[in-house]
Amino acid sequence: MVFAGDVLLASGLIVLAFKLLILERDMLATLDRSASERLALARNSRTSLGSATARDPLPRHDEPSQRRSLPGMV
């Protein structure tokens, strides 16, 4: 026999799981939207730089950045 408390507990856990899924979906949608905006901005800046480098006879290469250690204990 199932007790009413068990049913309430199970339904509460199911509701919490659905709320967590909805929250994660919204967070991923926000991340995807911001990543798409940054990608479009990067493409636009490359396009504007591409026309300038087409006239430049020497191709420009990215310089390697110096490595820095992260703060704190590892």
PDB file of N, CA, C and O in Angstrom, chain B, residues numbered from 101:
ATOM      1  N   MET B 101       0.848  -1.168   0.000  1.00  0.00           N
ATOM      2  CA  MET B 101       0.000   0.000   0.000  1.00  0.00           C
ATOM      3  C   MET B 101       0.903   1.242   0.000  1.00  0.00           C
ATOM      4  O   MET B 101       1.886   1.313   0.737  1.00  0.00           O
ATOM      5  N   VAL B 102       0.551   2.198  -0.826  1.00  0.00           N
ATOM      6  CA  VAL B 102       1.333   3.425  -0.925  1.00  0.00           C
ATOM      7  C   VAL B 102       0.712   4.465  -0.005  1.00  0.00           C
ATOM      8  O   VAL B 102      -0.504   4.660   0.012  1.00  0.00           O
ATOM      9  N   PHE B 103       1.568   5.122   0.756  1.00  0.00           N
ATOM     10  CA  PHE B 103       1.074   6.144   1.676  1.00  0.00           C
ATOM     11  C   PHE B 103       1.008   7.493   0.974  1.00  0.00           C
ATOM     12  O   PHE B 103       1.719   7.730  -0.002  1.00  0.00           O
ATOM     13  N   ALA B 104       0.167   8.356   1.466  1.00  0.00           N
ATOM     14  CA  ALA B 104      -0.013   9.678   0.859  1.00  0.00           C
ATOM     15  C   ALA B 104       1.275  10.488   0.933  1.00  0.00           C
ATOM     16  O   ALA B 104       1.560  11.263   0.021  1.00  0.00           O
ATOM     17  N   GLY B 105       2.047  10.331   1.980  1.00  0.00           N
ATOM     18  CA  GLY B 105       3.310  11.054   2.121  1.00  0.00           C
ATOM     19  C   GLY B 105       4.308  10.672   1.040  1.00  0.00           C
ATOM     20  O   GLY B 105       5.038  11.517   0.522  1.00  0.00           O
ATOM     21  N   ASP B 106       4.328   9.372   0.703  1.00  0.00           N
ATOM     22  CA  ASP B 106       5.231   8.911  -0.360  1.00  0.00           C
ATOM     23  C   ASP B 106       4.836   9.494  -1.709  1.00  0.00           C
ATOM     24  O   ASP B 106       5.693   9.883  -2.502  1.00  0.00           O
ATOM     25  N   VAL B 107       3.542   9.552  -1.961  1.00  0.00           N
ATOM     26  CA  VAL B 107       3.056  10.108  -3.221  1.00  0.00           C
ATOM     27  C   VAL B 107       3.401  11.593  -3.288  1.00  0.00           C
ATOM     28  O   VAL B 107       3.838  12.077  -4.333  1.00  0.00           O
ATOM     29  N   LEU B 108       3.214  12.316  -2.198  1.00  0.00           N
ATOM     30  CA  LEU B 108       3.543  13.742  -2.171  1.00  0.00           C
ATOM     31  C   LEU B 108       5.040  13.966  -2.363  1.00  0.00           C
ATOM     32  O   LEU B 108       5.454  14.882  -3.073  1.00  0.00           O
ATOM     33  N   LEU B 109       5.837  13.126  -1.730  1.00  0.00           N
ATOM     34  CA  LEU B 109       7.285  13.246  -1.874  1.00  0.00           C
ATOM     35  C   LEU B 109       7.710  12.975  -3.316  1.00  0.00           C
ATOM     36  O   LEU B 109       8.515  13.723  -3.871  1.00  0.00           O
ATOM     37  N   ALA B 110       7.192  11.938  -3.914  1.00  0.00           N
ATOM     38  CA  ALA B 110       7.549  11.598  -5.294  1.00  0.00           C
ATOM     39  C   ALA B 110       7.112  12.698  -6.256  1.00  0.00           C
ATOM     40  O   ALA B 110       7.868  13.072  -7.153  1.00  0.00           O
ATOM     41  N   SER B 111       5.912  13.214  -6.078  1.00  0.00           N
ATOM     42  CA  SER B 111       5.443  14.276  -6.976  1.00  0.00           C
ATOM     43  C   SER B 111       6.250  15.553  -6.776  1.00  0.00           C
ATOM     44  O   SER B 111       6.512  16.271  -7.741  1.00  0.00           O
ATOM     45  N   GLY B 112       6.645  15.846  -5.548  1.00  0.00           N
ATOM     46  CA  GLY B 112       7.486  17.017  -5.293  1.00  0.00           C
ATOM     47  C   GLY B 112       8.849  16.888  -5.951  1.00  0.00           C
ATOM     48  O   GLY B 112       9.367  17.855  -6.508  1.00  0.00           O
ATOM     49  N   LEU B 113       9.431  15.697  -5.890  1.00  0.00           N
ATOM     50  CA  LEU B 113      10.718  15.475  -6.544  1.00  0.00           C
ATOM     51  C   LEU B 113      10.611  15.578  -8.062  1.00  0.00           C
ATOM     52  O   LEU B 113      11.522  16.086  -8.716  1.00  0.00           O
ATOM     53  N   ILE B 114       9.511  15.103  -8.619  1.00  0.00           N
ATOM     54  CA  ILE B 114       9.302  15.219 -10.064  1.00  0.00           C
ATOM     55  C   ILE B 114       9.171  16.679 -10.469  1.00  0.00           C
ATOM     56  O   ILE B 114       9.724  17.093 -11.488  1.00  0.00           O
ATOM     57  N   VAL B 115       8.446  17.459  -9.684  1.00  0.00           N
ATOM     58  CA  VAL B 115       8.290  18.892  -9.978  1.00  0.00           C
ATOM     59  C   VAL B 115       9.648  19.593  -9.898  1.00  0.00           C
ATOM     60  O   VAL B 115       9.962  20.415 -10.758  1.00  0.00           O
ATOM     61  N   LEU B 116      10.446  19.287  -8.896  1.00  0.00           N
ATOM     62  CA  LEU B 116      11.769  19.889  -8.780  1.00  0.00           C
ATOM     63  C   LEU B 116      12.673  19.510  -9.961  1.00  0.00           C
ATOM     64  O   LEU B 116      13.440  20.337 -10.455  1.00  0.00           O
ATOM     65  N   ALA B 117      12.576  18.270 -10.398  1.00  0.00           N
ATOM     66  CA  ALA B 117      13.380  17.840 -11.546  1.00  0.00           C
ATOM     67  C   ALA B 117      12.972  18.607 -12.796  1.00  0.00           C
ATOM     68  O   ALA B 117      13.838  19.024 -13.565  1.00  0.00           O
ATOM     69  N   PHE B 118      11.677  18.802 -13.018  1.00  0.00           N
ATOM     70  CA  PHE B 118      11.229  19.564 -14.181  1.00  0.00           C
ATOM     71  C   PHE B 118      11.664  21.019 -14.102  1.00  0.00           C
ATOM     72  O   PHE B 118      12.041  21.611 -15.113  1.00  0.00           O
ATOM     73  N   LYS B 119      11.613  21.600 -12.906  1.00  0.00           N
ATOM     74  CA  LYS B 119      12.073  22.982 -12.757  1.00  0.00           C
ATOM     75  C   LYS B 119      13.556  23.103 -13.072  1.00  0.00           C
ATOM     76  O   LYS B 119      13.984  24.075 -13.694  1.00  0.00           O
ATOM     77  N   LEU B 120      14.344  22.116 -12.643  1.00  0.00           N
ATOM     78  CA  LEU B 120      15.776  22.122 -12.944  1.00  0.00           C
ATOM     79  C   LEU B 120      16.018  22.001 -14.445  1.00  0.00           C
ATOM     80  O   LEU B 120      16.882  22.688 -14.990  1.00  0.00           O
ATOM     81  N   LEU B 121      15.265  21.135 -15.116  1.00  0.00           N
ATOM     82  CA  LEU B 121      15.398  20.996 -16.561  1.00  0.00           C
ATOM     83  C   LEU B 121      15.051  22.286 -17.289  1.00  0.00           C
ATOM     84  O   LEU B 121      15.728  22.658 -18.247  1.00  0.00           O
ATOM     85  N   ILE B 122      14.011  22.967 -16.848  1.00  0.00           N
ATOM     86  CA  ILE B 122      13.610  24.223 -17.472  1.00  0.00           C
ATOM     87  C   ILE B 122      14.678  25.284 -17.246  1.00  0.00           C
ATOM     88  O   ILE B 122      14.991  26.050 -18.158  1.00  0.00           O
ATOM     89  N   LEU B 123      15.237  25.337 -16.051  1.00  0.00           N
ATOM     90  CA  LEU B 123      16.289  26.303 -15.750  1.00  0.00           C
ATOM     91  C   LEU B 123      17.521  26.046 -16.615  1.00  0.00           C
ATOM     92  O   LEU B 123      18.097  26.985 -17.165  1.00  0.00           O
ATOM     93  N   GLU B 124      17.928  24.789 -16.739  1.00  0.00           N
ATOM     94  CA  GLU B 124      19.086  24.462 -17.573  1.00  0.00           C
ATOM     95  C   GLU B 124      18.826  24.790 -19.038  1.00  0.00           C
ATOM     96  O   GLU B 124      19.721  25.275 -19.729  1.00  0.00           O
ATOM     97  N   ARG B 125      17.622  24.534 -19.515  1.00  0.00           N
ATOM     98  CA  ARG B 125      17.277  24.853 -20.905  1.00  0.00           C
ATOM     99  C   ARG B 125      17.386  26.353 -21.150  1.00  0.00           C
ATOM    100  O   ARG B 125      17.920  26.777 -22.175  1.00  0.00           O
ATOM    101  N   ASP B 126      16.884  27.156 -20.220  1.00  0.00           N
ATOM    102  CA  ASP B 126      16.953  28.612 -20.368  1.00  0.00           C
ATOM    103  C   ASP B 126      18.393  29.109 -20.327  1.00  0.00           C
ATOM    104  O   ASP B 126      18.763  30.010 -21.079  1.00  0.00           O
ATOM    105  N   MET B 127      19.207  28.522 -19.447  1.00  0.00           N
ATOM    106  CA  MET B 127      20.613  28.926 -19.369  1.00  0.00           C
ATOM    107  C   MET B 127      21.346  28.589 -20.662  1.00  0.00           C
ATOM    108  O   MET B 127      22.125  29.400 -21.163  1.00  0.00           O
ATOM    109  N   LEU B 128      21.102  27.395 -21.208  1.00  0.00           N
ATOM    110  CA  LEU B 128      21.752  27.003 -22.457  1.00  0.00           C
ATOM    111  C   LEU B 128      21.282  27.866 -23.621  1.00  0.00           C
ATOM    112  O   LEU B 128      22.072  28.186 -24.509  1.00  0.00           O
ATOM    113  N   ALA B 129      20.015  28.246 -23.628  1.00  0.00           N
ATOM    114  CA  ALA B 129      19.513  29.121 -24.687  1.00  0.00           C
ATOM    115  C   ALA B 129      20.180  30.487 -24.611  1.00  0.00           C
ATOM    116  O   ALA B 129      20.500  31.077 -25.642  1.00  0.00           O
ATOM    117  N   THR B 130      20.394  30.997 -23.397  1.00  0.00           N
ATOM    118  CA  THR B 130      21.065  32.287 -23.223  1.00  0.00           C
ATOM    119  C   THR B 130      22.512  32.204 -23.688  1.00  0.00           C
ATOM    120  O   THR B 130      23.003  33.104 -24.370  1.00  0.00           O
ATOM    121  N   LEU B 131      23.196  31.122 -23.317  1.00  0.00           N
ATOM    122  CA  LEU B 131      24.583  30.939 -23.759  1.00  0.00           C
ATOM    123  C   LEU B 131      24.671  30.818 -25.277  1.00  0.00           C
ATOM    124  O   LEU B 131      25.571  31.383 -25.898  1.00  0.00           O
ATOM    125  N   ASP B 132      23.741  30.087 -25.867  1.00  0.00           N
ATOM    126  CA  ASP B 132      23.742  29.914 -27.314  1.00  0.00           C
ATOM    127  C   ASP B 132      23.483  31.240 -28.022  1.00  0.00           C
ATOM    128  O   ASP B 132      24.111  31.533 -29.040  1.00  0.00           O
ATOM    129  N   ARG B 133      22.573  32.033 -27.494  1.00  0.00           N
ATOM    130  CA  ARG B 133      22.259  33.332 -28.094  1.00  0.00           C
ATOM    131  C   ARG B 133      23.460  34.268 -28.018  1.00  0.00           C
ATOM    132  O   ARG B 133      23.775  34.949 -28.995  1.00  0.00           O
ATOM    133  N   SER B 134      24.131  34.310 -26.873  1.00  0.00           N
ATOM    134  CA  SER B 134      25.289  35.199 -26.741  1.00  0.00           C
ATOM    135  C   SER B 134      26.457  34.712 -27.591  1.00  0.00           C
ATOM    136  O   SER B 134      27.208  35.524 -28.131  1.00  0.00           O
ATOM    137  N   ALA B 135      26.620  33.387 -27.716  1.00  0.00           N
ATOM    138  CA  ALA B 135      27.684  32.856 -28.562  1.00  0.00           C
ATOM    139  C   ALA B 135      27.415  33.185 -30.029  1.00  0.00           C
ATOM    140  O   ALA B 135      28.342  33.496 -30.776  1.00  0.00           O
ATOM    141  N   SER B 136      26.165  33.117 -30.436  1.00  0.00           N
ATOM    142  CA  SER B 136      25.817  33.461 -31.820  1.00  0.00           C
ATOM    143  C   SER B 136      26.079  34.931 -32.100  1.00  0.00           C
ATOM    144  O   SER B 136      26.554  35.291 -33.177  1.00  0.00           O
ATOM    145  N   GLU B 137      25.768  35.778 -31.128  1.00  0.00           N
ATOM    146  CA  GLU B 137      26.016  37.216 -31.309  1.00  0.00           C
ATOM    147  C   GLU B 137      27.514  37.497 -31.421  1.00  0.00           C
ATOM    148  O   GLU B 137      27.936  38.294 -32.259  1.00  0.00           O
ATOM    149  N   ARG B 138      28.318  36.843 -30.577  1.00  0.00           N
ATOM    150  CA  ARG B 138      29.774  37.040 -30.642  1.00  0.00           C
ATOM    151  C   ARG B 138      30.348  36.509 -31.947  1.00  0.00           C
ATOM    152  O   ARG B 138      31.266  37.106 -32.509  1.00  0.00           O
ATOM    153  N   LEU B 139      29.816  35.395 -32.431  1.00  0.00           N
ATOM    154  CA  LEU B 139      30.279  34.831 -33.698  1.00  0.00           C
ATOM    155  C   LEU B 139      29.963  35.775 -34.852  1.00  0.00           C
ATOM    156  O   LEU B 139      30.797  35.978 -35.734  1.00  0.00           O
ATOM    157  N   ALA B 140      28.777  36.346 -34.849  1.00  0.00           N
ATOM    158  CA  ALA B 140      28.410  37.298 -35.898  1.00  0.00           C
ATOM    159  C   ALA B 140      29.298  38.538 -35.832  1.00  0.00           C
ATOM    160  O   ALA B 140      29.716  39.056 -36.867  1.00  0.00           O
ATOM    161  N   LEU B 141      29.587  39.011 -34.630  1.00  0.00           N
ATOM    162  CA  LEU B 141      30.461  40.171 -34.478  1.00  0.00           C
ATOM    163  C   LEU B 141      31.869  39.858 -34.968  1.00  0.00           C
ATOM    164  O   LEU B 141      32.500  40.688 -35.623  1.00  0.00           O
ATOM    165  N   ALA B 142      32.366  38.659 -34.650  1.00  0.00           N
ATOM    166  CA  ALA B 142      33.706  38.269 -35.102  1.00  0.00           C
ATOM    167  C   ALA B 142      33.750  38.146 -36.620  1.00  0.00           C
ATOM    168  O   ALA B 142      34.737  38.536 -37.243  1.00  0.00           O
ATOM    169  N   ARG B 143      32.705  37.614 -37.213  1.00  0.00           N
ATOM    170  CA  ARG B 143      32.654  37.503 -38.676  1.00  0.00           C
ATOM    171  C   ARG B 143      32.648  38.869 -39.328  1.00  0.00           C
ATOM    172  O   ARG B 143      33.318  39.094 -40.336  1.00  0.00           O
ATOM    173  N   ASN B 144      31.876  39.791 -38.736  1.00  0.00           N
ATOM    174  CA  ASN B 144      31.836  41.147 -39.294  1.00  0.00           C
ATOM    175  C   ASN B 144      33.193  41.828 -39.198  1.00  0.00           C
ATOM    176  O   ASN B 144      33.616  42.509 -40.132  1.00  0.00           O
ATOM    177  N   SER B 145      33.877  41.646 -38.070  1.00  0.00           N
ATOM    178  CA  SER B 145      35.189  42.279 -37.918  1.00  0.00           C
ATOM    179  C   SER B 145      36.212  41.633 -38.847  1.00  0.00           C
ATOM    180  O   SER B 145      37.090  42.320 -39.369  1.00  0.00           O
ATOM    181  N   ARG B 146      36.110  40.304 -39.064  1.00  0.00           N
ATOM    182  CA  ARG B 146      37.020  39.640 -40.013  1.00  0.00           C
ATOM    183  C   ARG B 146      36.766  40.106 -41.428  1.00  0.00           C
ATOM    184  O   ARG B 146      37.697  40.263 -42.219  1.00  0.00           O
ATOM    185  N   THR B 147      35.499  40.328 -41.745  1.00  0.00           N
ATOM    186  CA  THR B 147      35.165  40.797 -43.085  1.00  0.00           C
ATOM    187  C   THR B 147      35.746  42.179 -43.324  1.00  0.00           C
ATOM    188  O   THR B 147      36.287  42.452 -44.396  1.00  0.00           O
ATOM    189  N   SER B 148      35.635  43.049 -42.330  1.00  0.00           N
ATOM    190  CA  SER B 148      36.185  44.395 -42.489  1.00  0.00           C
ATOM    191  C   SER B 148      37.715  44.360 -42.514  1.00  0.00           C
ATOM    192  O   SER B 148      38.338  45.152 -43.221  1.00  0.00           O
ATOM    193  N   LEU B 149      38.322  43.452 -41.751  1.00  0.00           N
ATOM    194  CA  LEU B 149      39.780  43.303 -41.794  1.00  0.00           C
ATOM    195  C   LEU B 149      40.228  42.592 -43.063  1.00  0.00           C
ATOM    196  O   LEU B 149      41.324  42.840 -43.566  1.00  0.00           O
ATOM    197  N   GLY B 150      39.383  41.711 -43.577  1.00  0.00           N
ATOM    198  CA  GLY B 150      39.723  40.964 -44.780  1.00  0.00           C
ATOM    199  C   GLY B 150      39.918  41.869 -45.979  1.00  0.00           C
ATOM    200  O   GLY B 150      40.800  41.627 -46.803  1.00  0.00           O
ATOM    201  N   SER B 151      39.107  42.908 -46.084  1.00  0.00           N
ATOM    202  CA  SER B 151      39.276  43.827 -47.208  1.00  0.00           C
ATOM    203  C   SER B 151      40.562  44.631 -47.054  1.00  0.00           C
ATOM    204  O   SER B 151      41.186  44.996 -48.050  1.00  0.00           O
ATOM    205  N   ALA B 152      40.964  44.911 -45.816  1.00  0.00           N
ATOM    206  CA  ALA B 152      42.207  45.651 -45.588  1.00  0.00           C
ATOM    207  C   ALA B 152      43.421  44.752 -45.828  1.00  0.00           C
ATOM    208  O   ALA B 152      44.436  45.218 -46.346  1.00  0.00           O
ATOM    209  N   THR B 153      43.333  43.474 -45.459  1.00  0.00           N
ATOM    210  CA  THR B 153      44.475  42.577 -45.658  1.00  0.00           C
ATOM    211  C   THR B 153      44.590  42.119 -47.103  1.00  0.00           C
ATOM    212  O   THR B 153      45.652  41.660 -47.521  1.00  0.00           O
ATOM    213  N   ALA B 154      43.518  42.237 -47.868  1.00  0.00           N
ATOM    214  CA  ALA B 154      43.609  41.866 -49.280  1.00  0.00           C
ATOM    215  C   ALA B 154      44.565  42.803 -50.003  1.00  0.00           C
ATOM    216  O   ALA B 154      45.207  42.402 -50.974  1.00  0.00           O
ATOM    217  N   ARG B 155      44.665  44.030 -49.548  1.00  0.00           N
ATOM    218  CA  ARG B 155      45.587  44.993 -50.149  1.00  0.00           C
ATOM    219  C   ARG B 155      46.987  44.886 -49.557  1.00  0.00           C
ATOM    220  O   ARG B 155      47.947  45.383 -50.146  1.00  0.00           O
ATOM    221  N   ASP B 156      47.114  44.238 -48.387  1.00  0.00           N
ATOM    222  CA  ASP B 156      48.403  44.112 -47.711  1.00  0.00           C
ATOM    223  C   ASP B 156      49.180  42.937 -48.324  1.00  0.00           C
ATOM    224  O   ASP B 156      48.669  41.817 -48.326  1.00  0.00           O
ATOM    225  N   PRO B 157      50.384  43.152 -48.840  1.00  0.00           N
ATOM    226  CA  PRO B 157      51.114  42.059 -49.475  1.00  0.00           C
ATOM    227  C   PRO B 157      51.635  41.023 -48.478  1.00  0.00           C
ATOM    228  O   PRO B 157      51.823  39.867 -48.855  1.00  0.00           O
ATOM    229  N   LEU B 158      51.873  41.400 -47.219  1.00  0.00           N
ATOM    230  CA  LEU B 158      52.386  40.467 -46.217  1.00  0.00           C
ATOM    231  C   LEU B 158      51.243  39.998 -45.324  1.00  0.00           C
ATOM    232  O   LEU B 158      50.555  40.823 -44.725  1.00  0.00           O
ATOM    233  N   PRO B 159      51.030  38.694 -45.226  1.00  0.00           N
ATOM    234  CA  PRO B 159      49.961  38.218 -44.348  1.00  0.00           C
ATOM    235  C   PRO B 159      50.349  38.416 -42.880  1.00  0.00           C
ATOM    236  O   PRO B 159      51.518  38.310 -42.508  1.00  0.00           O
ATOM    237  N   ARG B 160      49.373  38.695 -42.090  1.00  0.00           N
ATOM    238  CA  ARG B 160      49.605  38.899 -40.653  1.00  0.00           C
ATOM    239  C   ARG B 160      49.265  37.620 -39.909  1.00  0.00           C
ATOM    240  O   ARG B 160      48.231  36.997 -40.150  1.00  0.00           O
ATOM    241  N   HIS B 161      50.147  37.245 -39.009  1.00  0.00           N
ATOM    242  CA  HIS B 161      49.924  36.051 -38.202  1.00  0.00           C
ATOM    243  C   HIS B 161      49.746  36.475 -36.756  1.00  0.00           C
ATOM    244  O   HIS B 161      50.303  37.477 -36.307  1.00  0.00           O
ATOM    245  N   ASP B 162      48.962  35.695 -36.044  1.00  0.00           N
ATOM    246  CA  ASP B 162      48.768  35.975 -34.618  1.00  0.00           C
ATOM    247  C   ASP B 162      50.058  35.686 -33.875  1.00  0.00           C
ATOM    248  O   ASP B 162      50.730  34.685 -34.126  1.00  0.00           O
ATOM    249  N   GLU B 163      50.385  36.562 -32.974  1.00  0.00           N
ATOM    250  CA  GLU B 163      51.564  36.367 -32.133  1.00  0.00           C
ATOM    251  C   GLU B 163      51.181  35.466 -30.968  1.00  0.00           C
ATOM    252  O   GLU B 163      50.099  35.630 -30.404  1.00  0.00           O
ATOM    253  N   PRO B 164      52.038  34.517 -30.592  1.00  0.00           N
ATOM    254  CA  PRO B 164      51.702  33.676 -29.439  1.00  0.00           C
ATOM    255  C   PRO B 164      51.728  34.509 -28.162  1.00  0.00           C
ATOM    256  O   PRO B 164      52.622  35.331 -27.962  1.00  0.00           O
ATOM    257  N   SER B 165      50.750  34.290 -27.314  1.00  0.00           N
ATOM    258  CA  SER B 165      50.691  35.049 -26.068  1.00  0.00           C
ATOM    259  C   SER B 165      51.530  34.352 -25.003  1.00  0.00           C
ATOM    260  O   SER B 165      51.723  33.136 -25.030  1.00  0.00           O
ATOM    261  N   GLN B 166      52.016  35.146 -24.078  1.00  0.00           N
ATOM    262  CA  GLN B 166      52.828  34.607 -22.998  1.00  0.00           C
ATOM    263  C   GLN B 166      51.924  33.892 -22.013  1.00  0.00           C
ATOM    264  O   GLN B 166      50.843  34.384 -21.691  1.00  0.00           O
ATOM    265  N   ARG B 167      52.359  32.724 -21.526  1.00  0.00           N
ATOM    266  CA  ARG B 167      51.554  31.968 -20.576  1.00  0.00           C
ATOM    267  C   ARG B 167      51.649  32.589 -19.200  1.00  0.00           C
ATOM    268  O   ARG B 167      52.709  33.038 -18.764  1.00  0.00           O
ATOM    269  N   ARG B 168      50.513  32.602 -18.533  1.00  0.00           N
ATOM    270  CA  ARG B 168      50.461  33.114 -17.167  1.00  0.00           C
ATOM    271  C   ARG B 168      49.858  32.063 -16.264  1.00  0.00           C
ATOM    272  O   ARG B 168      48.930  31.359 -16.662  1.00  0.00           O
ATOM    273  N   SER B 169      50.367  31.950 -15.072  1.00  0.00           N
ATOM    274  CA  SER B 169      49.817  30.975 -14.137  1.00  0.00           C
ATOM    275  C   SER B 169      48.538  31.541 -13.502  1.00  0.00           C
ATOM    276  O   SER B 169      48.390  32.752 -13.336  1.00  0.00           O
ATOM    277  N   LEU B 170      47.645  30.656 -13.163  1.00  0.00           N
ATOM    278  CA  LEU B 170      46.401  31.065 -12.531  1.00  0.00           C
ATOM    279  C   LEU B 170      46.657  31.317 -11.037  1.00  0.00           C
ATOM    280  O   LEU B 170      47.506  30.665 -10.428  1.00  0.00           O
ATOM    281  N   PRO B 171      45.926  32.254 -10.465  1.00  0.00           N
ATOM    282  CA  PRO B 171      46.116  32.522  -9.031  1.00  0.00           C
ATOM    283  C   PRO B 171      45.548  31.379  -8.187  1.00  0.00           C
ATOM    284  O   PRO B 171      44.602  30.704  -8.592  1.00  0.00           O
ATOM    285  N   GLY B 172      46.119  31.182  -7.054  1.00  0.00           N
ATOM    286  CA  GLY B 172      45.607  30.192  -6.107  1.00  0.00           C
ATOM    287  C   GLY B 172      46.344  28.864  -6.185  1.00  0.00           C
ATOM    288  O   GLY B 172      47.241  28.668  -7.005  1.00  0.00           O
ATOM    289  N   MET B 173      45.934  27.966  -5.308  1.00  0.00           N
ATOM    290  CA  MET B 173      46.537  26.634  -5.216  1.00  0.00           C
ATOM    291  C   MET B 173      45.940  25.734  -6.289  1.00  0.00           C
ATOM    292  O   MET B 173      44.787  25.892  -6.690  1.00  0.00           O
ATOM    293  N   VAL B 174      46.754  24.785  -6.742  1.00  0.00           N
ATOM    294  CA  VAL B 174      46.281  23.807  -7.722  1.00  0.00           C
ATOM    295  C   VAL B 174      46.150  22.470  -7.059  1.00  0.00           C
ATOM    296  O   VAL B 174      45.764  21.496  -7.705  1.00  0.00           O
TER     297      VAL B 174
END
